[in-house]
Amino acid sequence: MDQTFNIVIDQLVEDEEFRDAFLRNPRKTLRLAREWGLPLCDSEVYSLLAMTPSVWTRVAQAMTARLQEAA
């Protein structure tokens, strides 16, 4: 997996503002990410768009719960 793809996934999980923007308008958010310099290829964009949007919220909630348990 490409490092840029991992960066976007990390942002979707860790950055609530980025995730909210993506959930509101995924195509625009990924277009802006490309304009900001993240070199996402077309297949990476299609992969992100193909996923059920709610998965990012569920993953973020699960990560938060695990981090709270560990603390």
Helices and strands as residue ranges (DSSP letters): H 3-14, H 16-24, H 26-35, H 42-50, H 54-70
